[in-house]
Structures are given as C-alpha cells and as structure tokens.
Amino acid sequence: MQKIIILDFGSQTTQLIGRRVRELDTFCEIMPYNKFPKDDPDVIGVILSGSPYSVHDPEAFKVDLNQFVGKIPVLGICYGAQFISHTLGGKVEKADSREYGRANLQYINKECRLFKDFVDNSQVWMSHGDTITAIPDGFECVASTANVKYAAYASQTQPVWAVQFHPEVFHSLQGTQLLRNFVVDICGSRQDWSADSFVETTVKELKAQLGDDKVILGLSGGVDSSVAAVLLNKAIGKNLTCIFVDHGMLRKNEFRDVMHDYECLGLNVIGVDASEKFFSDLAGVTDPEQKRKIIGRDFVEVFNAEAKKQTGAKWLAQGTIYPDRIESLNITGKVIKSHHNVGGLPEEMHLSLCEPLKWLFKDEVRRVGRSMGMPEHLITRHPFPGPGLAVRILGDITPEKVRILQDADDIYIRGLRDYKVKLSGEEARRVLAAGVPADMQNGEIEVSLYDQIWQAGAILLSTVRSVGVMGDERTYEHPVALRAVTSTDAMTADWAHLPYDFMARVSNEIINKVRGVNRVCYDISSKPPATIEWE
C-alpha cells in the first residue's frame, strides 16, 4: 500500500499533519525522526515535522537527509524546513521576535508545483522563533510574507520543498491545497485509503489472522471499542465475545442503553454489574490517583473473572487507536503517559493481542463506523474517562453522589444535543473535518452544540457546600461545575464559548430538578495549563 512517512521531530501538530494526509485518502505513518524505513518500497514521500527545538540547540533532533533526499519527494514544515536549509548549507538565525500567528503570502511563485491553485495573499499560520535568512545553493524562494523572506523554498534540481508556516492547521486557509499538491500531484498518491477500503481490507486480514480462534473484547460503550467490536463481528461472528463491565459510575441509564445498542448491532455481549464491589472498595477514598488505581485494579479482576469463563479464548481485542500508540511513547522512546489501551491486560491474561483500529485516528474511526452502518449516536459520542464519574466527583464516592451527578450531567448533555447552532468559516471546516455529518448551505452548516465540541461533562464539587435560597428556605448544598472543550486530538483544548441563553437554561433546569444542587458554575480553563478532567 502506498504511504507517506511523517518524521516526528516533537511538534504538537505532528498528528494533525497525519490527519490532513489521511483526509486526502492517503495512508501515512508517523515515525520518530530517526526511524525512517529506508527499505520500504511503498513509501512515496516524506514529510519532516516541526519541533520545539532550534536547529542550533545541542539536543536538537537530527536525521540523515541522504536516506531520502533525491530519492523520493520531501516536504519540510517549520523546523523541518529550517533543518533542511541548515544541513544543506543555508543559514538559520534567531528571529528578532517570535513569529506567531496569521500572516499572508505577499509573494507566491505559482509556477511552483507546491503552490498550484493558490490565491493571492493566501493566509498562513506561523509559529517559530528562528527564521531562514539564506537558502542553500541550488534552491529558490517560492513564497514570502511581509516579515519572512523565505516563507517557502524549493530545490531547482531535486524533489525537495520546504515551508516555514504550518499548512496542517486550519488557520492556513489553503493548507489542505498545499498538502494535496504535495501528496497527490507530486508524490503520486492513488488516494485509495478510505473507510470502505479499510473495512474490506481489515475484515480479510482479521479472518486470516484469527481463523477459528475465539476472541474476547472489553467494551466501554465508547466509540473506539464499539467500532472495533462491530468490525470483529463482521470478520469472525460468534467467535467474538464482548464483556461490558458496569462499575456503577457510568452516565445515567448508560449501562442499559448501551447494552440495548449492542443487542441491536448483533453483538454477543455479556453485561456485568459490579457496581457494589467498586463502591465498597472506593468507600472513604478521596485521593484522585488512588481512585484510578482502585478502579483499574477492580476492573482487571472483574474482567478476568468473566473472561476465564470463556474457555478456549486465545485473543484479547482492544479498541486502541493510532494516537493512543503515539502518545504512549515520545520520540526518544521514553514513556510519557500510560494509556488505558496500551499494555497491561494481555500480560495478566496470557492472551495474544488484536488491535484492528491501531492505524486509525478518531475521526477515521467514526467514518469506519458509519461505513458499517452503526447508529450516529454511538459514533459521535464524546470521550469519557475509564474511571467514569469517579474522577468528576471531588472527594469520596458514594451512590448518592453518583446519583446527583448523573442527573445533572444528563440534563447538560441532553441540552447540548438539543441546542442547534449555525457555523461558517474556520469553525465549520473544523467540525466537518472531524467527521460530523452536516450539509453546507450558503456557506453555513447547522449542528448541535454537542457535535461542535470535543468533550463535555458535569463535575460535582462534593467537598464544597454553598448557601442558597429555594422557596422560603435556606439551602446548604453542593455546586456543580460544567465543562466543555473544543479540540482536535485532546493534546490541547480550549474552553467552549457556549451561548449564554443555553447556559442559563441548563443552570435553571439542574438547580430546579436535581436534589442536592443549588449552584452551577462554568469552567473556562484551557489545556494547558488545566486538564480536561478535574481529577
């Protein structure tokens, strides 16, 4: 299969480059900067990402350009562009001030293949502290801004292009066109990577890999595990057994509703209500990390006990997706975050691991789900933490506190689904690129607030009590905080600017209908410095 290799030098937007390439129906792999697969005949091009480093830093990441320059098309982005120039004899110097934000290309060589179909003054997004002040011999300037002479340059003799701006971000308005010019026109992608082709190919591969073996899959009710289950069901049918554990801290009626959805999908699912065990083991525990460890330990115990009843099972399937694998190791190979789907259970259970979604981004998982006819409400579900509402309740966990939060959260989420908004411009493109089904009319789309944001939920401040007045009586009850963020991959996130009339309506409904709550707040913290979840 044709592929583009993206060499990761540590940029926060490396995954976004990958997403943009995949949106061009082209397979790509993100690999550490020093792991270029030089013997892979399917590689049709290479992209060098940005980096937090300067090319002059002693610890800056470096790659041997001779592995691919002159052999396949190369595109350097930001640090990648600076590294190519610095390595081949150009000059990179510290800019007088950090160049960050929107800029316009005042000069564009439209004869350059990389800038085919670009408009005059095309907007791009800059984010760099160094700048290229001289390009190597044999190269030419192909684009400039008011402050950056070499906003883009190209080799006159070899298939090498470089840009100091970030075409992968939405603020570069023709960034997708630039990447299309590189991936399709220059590299020659056949654009045969799609949800339909992925399903067809993966089902064949799973049949060959698994044969008549039995497979166990742990369902969470989320998008990834659900799509993985349906995909495996298409491949091996009755040989797949799914286990859905209710730890008592799911959303309101979630266990019942999700079990019904899975039945309708024809999945063989065993539902295990272990809420009593989890509540007992969490009694009196207030430390967030200890909560997570107890829930993780109990989940393994419950899951293992049920899995052992499935005699003859040889495989454990997981809904691991591509960002899970990228986030779990940084480019130096050191663990930076332990992900719930990467490692752990296979060693406990002595089963081989099957990860049918391991090459997909979240938006691609949703497209695959739609390709297989899954219901939209399952596909568009927001991410939800593995420990559930336990990490959205400050303080110890009790069934009554969970009940309060479930009721408040249910009002909030239903409200987000019911409230419709019209979007245009960059915001509309971001939502459509995430796979939300919507028709563009007169430059606008209409979607629910739920579909506009990445993740939302309510948080119970059970360690706090607030004074209020309801009727003729004073109350002394708990506040609830509402959280909603926009993001593309959860690496960074901004708080969602929800309409005031919506927040007023939801606040009133929660206070009037949820016993135990007399105040509602809205969290306006971004990530970083805050995290999406409170605990």
C-alpha positions as CSV (number, residue, x, y, z in Angstrom):
1,M,0.0,0.0,0.0
2,Q,1.3,3.5,-0.9
3,K,2.2,5.5,2.2
4,I,3.6,8.9,3.2
5,I,6.1,8.8,6.1
6,I,5.9,11.7,8.6
7,L,9.1,12.1,10.6
8,D,8.2,13.4,14.0
9,F,10.7,15.9,15.5
10,G,8.4,16.6,18.5
11,S,5.9,19.1,17.2
12,Q,2.5,19.4,18.9
13,T,0.9,19.4,15.4
14,T,2.6,16.2,14.0
15,Q,-0.6,14.2,14.5
16,L,-2.5,17.0,12.7
17,I,-0.3,16.6,9.7
18,G,-1.2,12.9,9.7
19,R,-4.9,13.6,9.9
20,R,-4.6,16.0,6.9
21,V,-2.8,13.4,4.8
22,R,-5.4,10.8,5.7
23,E,-8.2,13.2,4.7
24,L,-6.6,13.1,1.2
25,D,-7.4,9.4,1.2
26,T,-3.8,8.5,1.5
27,F,-2.2,6.2,4.1
28,C,0.5,7.7,6.3
29,E,2.7,6.6,9.2
30,I,4.1,8.9,11.9
31,M,7.5,7.7,12.9
32,P,10.3,9.0,15.2
33,Y,12.6,11.4,13.4
34,N,15.4,8.7,13.4
35,K,13.4,5.7,12.3
36,F,12.9,6.3,8.6
37,P,12.0,3.0,6.9
38,K,14.6,3.2,4.1
39,D,13.9,-0.3,2.8
40,D,10.1,0.1,2.4
41,P,9.2,0.2,-1.3
42,D,5.7,1.5,-0.5
43,V,6.9,4.9,0.7
44,I,6.1,7.6,-1.9
45,G,7.1,10.7,0.0
46,V,8.3,12.0,3.4
47,I,7.3,15.0,5.5
48,L,9.5,16.5,8.2
49,S,7.5,17.9,11.1
50,G,8.1,20.9,13.3
51,S,9.9,20.7,16.6
52,P,10.2,22.5,20.0
53,Y,13.9,22.8,19.4
54,S,16.1,25.2,17.4
55,V,18.4,23.7,14.8
56,H,21.2,25.3,16.9
57,D,20.3,23.5,20.1
58,P,22.8,20.8,21.2
59,E,20.0,18.4,21.8
60,A,18.1,19.2,18.6
61,F,16.9,16.1,16.7
62,K,18.8,15.4,13.5
63,V,18.2,13.0,10.6
64,D,20.4,11.8,7.8
65,L,18.8,13.5,4.8
66,N,20.7,11.3,2.4
67,Q,18.3,8.5,3.2
68,F,15.6,10.1,1.1
69,V,16.6,13.4,-0.5
70,G,17.0,12.9,-4.2
71,K,15.2,9.5,-4.0
72,I,11.6,10.4,-3.1
73,P,9.7,13.8,-2.7
74,V,10.4,15.6,0.5
75,L,8.4,18.4,2.3
76,G,9.9,20.2,5.3
77,I,7.5,22.0,7.7
78,C,8.7,24.7,10.1
79,Y,11.6,23.1,11.9
80,G,11.8,20.6,9.0
81,A,12.3,23.5,6.6
82,Q,14.9,25.1,8.8
83,F,16.7,21.7,9.3
84,I,16.9,21.1,5.5
85,S,18.3,24.6,5.0
86,H,20.8,24.4,7.9
87,T,22.0,21.0,6.9
88,L,22.5,21.7,3.2
89,G,24.4,25.0,3.5
90,G,21.8,27.7,4.1
91,K,21.5,29.9,7.2
92,V,19.0,29.8,10.1
93,E,19.1,32.6,12.7
94,K,17.1,33.6,15.7
95,A,14.3,35.9,14.7
96,D,14.1,39.4,16.3
97,S,10.8,38.4,17.8
98,R,9.0,35.1,17.8
99,E,6.8,34.9,14.7
100,Y,3.5,33.5,15.8
101,G,0.0,33.8,14.3
102,R,-1.6,34.7,11.0
103,A,0.4,36.0,8.0
104,N,-0.3,36.5,4.3
105,L,1.8,35.3,1.4
106,Q,2.7,38.5,-0.4
107,Y,4.8,36.7,-3.0
108,I,3.9,33.3,-4.4
109,N,5.6,31.6,-7.3
110,K,2.5,30.0,-8.8
111,E,4.7,28.1,-11.3
112,C,5.9,26.0,-8.3
113,R,4.0,22.7,-8.1
114,L,3.6,23.1,-4.4
115,F,1.6,26.3,-4.8
116,K,-0.7,25.3,-7.6
117,D,-4.1,26.9,-7.4
118,F,-3.1,29.3,-4.6
119,V,-4.8,32.7,-4.4
120,D,-3.0,36.0,-3.9
121,N,-2.4,36.9,-0.2
122,S,-3.3,33.4,1.0
123,Q,-3.4,33.3,4.8
124,V,-0.9,31.0,6.6
125,W,-0.1,30.3,10.2
126,M,3.4,31.0,11.6
127,S,4.9,29.6,14.8
128,H,8.7,29.8,15.1
129,G,11.5,31.5,16.9
130,D,14.2,31.0,14.3
131,T,14.0,32.1,10.7
132,I,15.7,31.1,7.5
133,T,17.9,34.0,6.3
134,A,19.7,32.2,3.4
135,I,18.8,29.1,1.5
136,P,21.3,26.5,0.1
137,D,22.8,26.7,-3.3
138,G,20.5,25.2,-5.9
139,F,17.4,26.3,-4.1
140,E,15.0,29.2,-4.9
141,C,12.5,31.2,-2.9
142,V,8.9,30.3,-3.9
143,A,6.8,32.3,-1.3
144,S,7.3,35.2,1.1
145,T,5.4,37.2,3.7
146,A,5.9,40.7,4.9
147,N,8.3,39.5,7.7
148,V,9.6,36.2,6.3
149,K,11.5,36.3,3.0
150,Y,11.9,32.5,2.8
151,A,8.4,31.5,3.8
152,A,8.8,28.7,1.3
153,Y,11.7,27.5,-0.9
154,A,12.3,24.6,-3.3
155,S,15.2,22.8,-4.9
156,Q,15.8,23.6,-8.6
157,T,17.2,20.1,-9.3
158,Q,15.6,17.6,-6.7
159,P,12.1,17.0,-5.4
160,V,12.5,19.0,-2.2
161,W,10.1,21.6,-0.9
162,A,10.0,23.5,2.4
163,V,7.7,25.9,4.2
164,Q,8.2,27.8,7.4
165,F,4.5,28.0,8.1
166,H,2.1,25.2,9.2
167,P,-0.2,24.0,6.4
168,E,-1.7,21.4,8.7
169,V,-3.6,23.9,10.9
170,F,-7.0,25.4,10.0
171,H,-5.6,29.0,10.1
172,S,-3.6,28.2,7.0
173,L,-6.6,28.6,4.7
174,Q,-5.1,26.8,1.7
175,G,-3.0,24.4,3.8
176,T,-5.0,21.4,2.6
177,Q,-4.5,22.5,-1.0
178,L,-0.7,22.6,-0.4
179,L,-0.7,19.2,1.1
180,R,-2.9,17.9,-1.7
181,N,-0.4,19.3,-4.2
182,F,2.4,17.5,-2.4
183,V,0.7,14.2,-1.6
184,V,-1.3,13.7,-4.8
185,D,0.3,15.7,-7.6
186,I,3.9,15.4,-6.6
187,C,4.1,12.1,-4.7
188,G,1.5,10.4,-7.0
189,S,-0.9,9.1,-4.3
190,R,-3.7,7.0,-5.9
191,Q,-5.9,8.1,-3.0
192,D,-7.2,4.6,-2.3
193,W,-7.3,4.9,1.5
194,S,-10.9,5.2,2.6
195,A,-13.3,3.9,5.3
196,D,-14.8,1.4,2.9
197,S,-11.5,0.1,1.7
198,F,-10.2,-0.1,5.3
199,V,-13.3,-2.2,6.3
200,E,-12.9,-4.5,3.4
201,T,-9.1,-5.0,3.8
202,T,-9.2,-5.3,7.6
203,V,-12.0,-7.9,7.6
204,K,-9.9,-10.0,5.3
205,E,-6.8,-9.6,7.5
206,L,-8.7,-10.4,10.7
207,K,-10.1,-13.6,9.1
208,A,-6.6,-14.7,8.1
209,Q,-5.1,-13.6,11.5
210,L,-7.7,-15.2,13.8
211,G,-9.1,-18.1,11.8
212,D,-11.4,-20.1,14.0
213,D,-9.9,-18.7,17.3
214,K,-12.1,-17.2,20.0
215,V,-11.6,-13.6,20.8
216,I,-12.6,-11.5,23.9
217,L,-13.1,-7.8,23.8
218,G,-13.7,-5.4,26.6
219,L,-16.4,-2.8,25.7
220,S,-16.6,0.6,27.3
221,G,-19.6,2.0,25.5
222,G,-17.3,4.4,23.7
223,V,-16.6,4.9,20.0
224,D,-13.4,3.0,19.7
225,S,-14.3,-0.2,21.4
226,S,-17.7,-0.2,19.8
227,V,-16.3,0.2,16.3
228,A,-13.7,-2.5,17.0
229,A,-16.4,-4.9,18.1
230,V,-18.6,-4.4,15.0
231,L,-15.5,-4.8,12.8
232,L,-14.5,-8.0,14.5
233,N,-18.1,-9.3,14.4
234,K,-18.1,-8.9,10.6
235,A,-14.9,-10.9,10.5
236,I,-15.5,-13.8,13.0
237,G,-19.1,-13.5,14.1
238,K,-20.0,-15.8,17.0
239,N,-16.3,-16.4,17.9
240,L,-16.3,-12.9,19.4
241,T,-17.4,-12.4,23.0
242,C,-17.7,-8.9,24.4
243,I,-17.7,-8.0,28.1
244,F,-19.2,-4.7,29.3
245,V,-18.4,-4.0,33.0
246,D,-20.6,-1.6,34.9
247,H,-18.6,-0.1,37.7
248,G,-21.5,2.0,38.9
249,M,-20.1,5.3,37.7
250,L,-21.3,5.4,34.2
251,R,-23.7,8.1,33.0
252,K,-27.4,8.0,33.7
253,N,-29.0,4.8,32.3
254,E,-25.8,4.2,30.2
255,F,-25.4,0.5,31.1
256,R,-29.0,-0.2,30.0
257,D,-28.9,2.0,26.9
258,V,-25.5,0.7,25.6
259,M,-26.5,-2.9,26.2
260,H,-29.6,-2.3,24.1
261,D,-27.5,-0.7,21.3
262,Y,-25.1,-3.6,21.3
263,E,-28.0,-6.1,21.1
264,C,-29.3,-4.2,18.0
265,L,-25.9,-4.4,16.4
266,G,-26.0,-8.2,16.8
267,L,-23.0,-8.4,19.1
268,N,-22.6,-11.2,21.6
269,V,-22.2,-9.1,24.8
270,I,-22.0,-10.2,28.5
271,G,-23.0,-7.4,30.8
272,V,-21.5,-7.5,34.3
273,D,-23.0,-5.3,37.1
274,A,-20.1,-5.0,39.5
275,S,-21.1,-1.6,41.0
276,E,-21.4,-3.0,44.5
277,K,-17.8,-4.2,44.6
278,F,-16.5,-0.9,43.2
279,F,-18.4,1.3,45.6
280,S,-17.3,-0.9,48.5
281,D,-13.6,-0.6,47.6
282,L,-13.8,3.1,46.9
283,A,-15.5,3.9,50.3
284,G,-13.8,6.8,52.0
285,V,-11.1,7.2,49.3
286,T,-10.6,10.9,48.3
287,D,-7.2,10.9,46.5
288,P,-7.7,11.0,42.7
289,E,-4.8,8.8,41.8
290,Q,-5.9,6.2,44.4
291,K,-9.4,6.2,42.9
292,R,-8.0,5.5,39.5
293,K,-5.8,2.7,40.8
294,I,-8.6,1.0,42.7
295,I,-11.0,1.2,39.7
296,G,-8.3,-0.1,37.4
297,R,-7.4,-3.0,39.7
298,D,-11.1,-3.9,40.2
299,F,-11.8,-3.7,36.5
300,V,-9.0,-6.2,35.8
301,E,-10.3,-8.5,38.5
302,V,-13.9,-8.4,37.2
303,F,-12.9,-8.6,33.6
304,N,-10.5,-11.6,34.2
305,A,-13.1,-13.5,36.2
306,E,-15.6,-13.2,33.4
307,A,-13.0,-13.8,30.7
308,K,-11.9,-17.1,32.3
309,K,-15.4,-18.4,31.8
310,Q,-14.9,-18.1,28.0
311,T,-13.0,-21.3,27.6
312,G,-10.7,-21.6,24.6
313,A,-10.2,-17.9,24.0
314,K,-6.8,-17.1,22.5
315,W,-7.1,-13.4,21.7
316,L,-7.8,-10.2,23.6
317,A,-9.1,-7.4,21.3
318,Q,-8.8,-3.7,22.2
319,G,-10.0,-0.5,20.6
320,T,-6.6,1.0,20.6
321,I,-6.3,3.8,18.0
322,Y,-3.2,5.4,16.4
323,P,-3.0,8.4,18.8
324,D,-3.0,6.0,21.8
325,R,0.1,4.4,20.5
326,I,1.8,7.7,19.5
327,E,1.0,9.4,22.9
328,S,2.3,6.4,24.9
329,L,5.9,6.9,23.7
330,N,7.7,10.1,22.9
331,I,10.2,10.3,20.1
332,T,13.1,9.3,22.4
333,G,11.2,6.1,23.4
334,K,10.5,7.1,27.0
335,V,7.0,6.6,28.4
336,I,5.3,10.0,28.9
337,K,1.8,8.7,29.6
338,S,0.3,5.3,30.3
339,H,-2.8,4.8,28.2
340,H,-5.6,2.5,29.2
341,N,-5.4,0.6,25.9
342,V,-1.6,0.2,25.6
343,G,-0.2,-2.7,27.7
344,G,-1.5,-4.2,31.0
345,L,-4.2,-6.7,30.3
346,P,-2.5,-9.0,27.9
347,E,0.2,-9.9,30.4
348,E,-2.5,-10.5,33.1
349,M,-4.5,-12.8,30.9
350,H,-1.9,-14.6,28.7
351,L,-3.7,-13.8,25.5
352,S,-2.5,-12.6,22.2
353,L,-3.4,-9.0,21.4
354,C,-5.6,-7.9,18.5
355,E,-6.0,-4.2,17.7
356,P,-7.9,-3.8,14.5
357,L,-8.1,0.1,14.7
358,K,-4.4,0.7,15.6
359,W,-3.7,2.7,12.5
360,L,-6.8,5.0,12.7
361,F,-7.3,8.5,14.1
362,K,-10.5,9.2,16.0
363,D,-12.3,10.9,13.0
364,E,-11.4,7.9,10.8
365,V,-12.8,5.5,13.5
366,R,-16.1,7.4,13.2
367,R,-16.0,7.2,9.4
368,V,-15.4,3.4,9.6
369,G,-18.4,3.1,12.0
370,R,-20.6,5.0,9.5
371,S,-19.3,2.8,6.7
372,M,-20.5,-0.2,8.6
373,G,-24.0,1.3,9.3
374,M,-23.6,2.0,13.0
375,P,-26.1,4.4,14.6
376,E,-25.0,8.0,14.7
377,H,-25.4,8.5,18.5
378,L,-22.8,5.8,19.1
379,I,-20.4,7.1,16.6
380,T,-20.5,10.8,17.7
381,R,-20.2,10.1,21.5
382,H,-17.7,12.3,23.3
383,P,-14.7,10.7,25.0
384,F,-15.5,9.5,28.5
385,P,-12.9,8.7,31.2
386,G,-12.4,5.0,32.1
387,P,-13.0,5.6,35.8
388,G,-16.2,7.3,34.8
389,L,-17.9,9.8,37.1
390,A,-15.5,8.9,39.9
391,V,-13.0,11.4,38.5
392,R,-15.7,14.0,38.2
393,I,-16.7,13.9,41.9
394,L,-14.3,15.8,44.1
395,G,-14.0,13.9,47.4
396,D,-15.1,10.4,48.3
397,I,-17.5,8.4,46.2
398,T,-21.0,7.3,47.3
399,P,-24.0,6.0,45.4
400,E,-25.9,9.2,46.4
401,K,-23.2,11.5,45.0
402,V,-23.1,9.5,41.8
403,R,-26.9,9.8,41.5
404,I,-26.7,13.6,41.9
405,L,-24.0,13.9,39.2
406,Q,-25.8,11.5,36.8
407,D,-28.9,13.6,37.0
408,A,-27.1,16.9,36.5
409,D,-24.9,15.5,33.7
410,D,-27.9,14.0,31.9
411,I,-29.6,17.4,31.8
412,Y,-26.4,19.1,30.5
413,I,-25.7,16.5,27.8
414,R,-29.3,16.4,26.6
415,G,-29.3,20.1,26.4
416,L,-26.1,20.1,24.3
417,R,-27.7,17.6,21.9
418,D,-30.9,19.6,21.5
419,Y,-29.4,23.1,21.0
420,K,-28.7,23.9,17.4
421,V,-26.1,26.4,16.1
422,K,-25.0,27.6,12.7
423,L,-21.3,27.7,11.8
424,S,-19.3,29.1,9.0
425,G,-15.7,29.7,8.0
426,E,-12.9,28.0,10.0
427,E,-15.3,26.7,12.7
428,A,-17.4,25.0,10.1
429,R,-14.4,23.4,8.4
430,R,-13.1,22.1,11.8
431,V,-16.4,20.5,12.6
432,L,-16.7,18.9,9.1
433,A,-13.1,17.7,9.2
434,A,-13.9,15.9,12.5
435,G,-16.5,13.8,10.5
436,V,-19.7,15.4,11.8
437,P,-22.4,14.8,9.1
438,A,-23.8,18.2,8.1
439,D,-24.8,19.8,4.8
440,M,-23.2,23.1,3.8
441,Q,-25.8,25.7,2.6
442,N,-24.9,29.2,1.7
443,G,-21.6,28.8,3.4
444,E,-23.1,27.6,6.7
445,I,-23.8,24.3,8.5
446,E,-26.2,23.6,11.3
447,V,-25.1,21.2,14.0
448,S,-25.9,20.7,17.7
449,L,-23.7,22.1,20.4
450,Y,-22.8,18.5,21.3
451,D,-21.3,17.9,17.8
452,Q,-19.5,21.3,17.9
453,I,-17.4,20.5,20.9
454,W,-14.9,17.7,21.7
455,Q,-15.9,16.7,25.2
456,A,-18.4,17.9,27.8
457,G,-19.4,16.8,31.3
458,A,-20.6,17.9,34.7
459,I,-18.4,17.9,37.9
460,L,-19.8,17.6,41.4
461,L,-17.9,19.7,43.9
462,S,-18.9,17.4,46.8
463,T,-16.2,18.8,49.1
464,V,-17.9,22.2,48.9
465,R,-21.3,23.4,50.1
466,S,-22.9,26.6,49.1
467,V,-25.7,28.7,50.6
468,G,-28.8,29.2,48.6
469,V,-32.5,30.0,48.9
470,M,-35.2,27.8,47.4
471,G,-38.7,28.8,48.1
472,D,-38.7,30.3,51.6
473,E,-35.9,28.1,52.9
474,R,-32.2,28.4,53.0
475,T,-30.3,25.6,51.4
476,Y,-26.8,24.3,52.0
477,E,-26.0,22.1,49.1
478,H,-23.3,21.3,46.5
479,P,-22.2,23.3,43.5
480,V,-21.9,21.6,40.1
481,A,-19.4,22.8,37.5
482,L,-20.0,22.4,33.8
483,R,-17.1,21.6,31.5
484,A,-17.0,21.8,27.6
485,V,-13.9,22.0,25.4
486,T,-13.0,22.2,21.8
487,S,-10.1,20.2,20.5
488,T,-8.8,18.1,17.6
489,D,-7.0,15.4,19.5
490,A,-7.2,16.3,23.2
491,M,-3.4,17.1,23.3
492,T,-4.5,20.7,23.7
493,A,-8.0,22.1,24.3
494,D,-9.8,25.4,24.7
495,W,-13.0,26.0,26.7
496,A,-16.1,26.2,24.5
497,H,-17.8,29.5,24.3
498,L,-21.3,28.3,24.9
499,P,-24.3,30.6,24.4
500,Y,-25.5,32.5,27.5
501,D,-29.1,31.6,26.9
502,F,-28.2,27.9,26.7
503,M,-26.1,28.1,30.0
504,A,-29.0,30.0,31.7
505,R,-31.5,27.3,30.7
506,V,-29.3,24.4,31.7
507,S,-28.4,26.0,35.0
508,N,-32.0,26.6,35.9
509,E,-33.0,23.1,35.0
510,I,-30.3,21.5,37.0
511,I,-31.0,23.6,40.2
512,N,-34.7,23.0,39.9
513,K,-34.7,19.3,39.2
514,V,-31.6,17.8,40.8
515,R,-31.9,17.3,44.6
516,G,-28.6,18.2,46.3
517,V,-27.5,21.0,43.9
518,N,-28.1,24.7,44.4
519,R,-25.4,26.4,42.3
520,V,-24.0,25.9,38.8
521,C,-20.6,27.2,37.6
522,Y,-18.9,27.0,34.2
523,D,-15.2,26.1,33.8
524,I,-13.3,28.5,31.5
525,S,-9.9,26.9,31.8
526,S,-7.9,25.7,28.7
527,K,-5.5,22.8,28.4
528,P,-2.7,23.6,29.2
529,P,-2.5,24.7,32.0
530,A,-5.6,22.8,33.2
531,T,-6.5,19.3,32.1
532,I,-9.9,18.4,30.5
533,E,-10.9,16.3,33.5
534,W,-10.7,17.7,37.0
535,E,-9.1,14.6,38.6
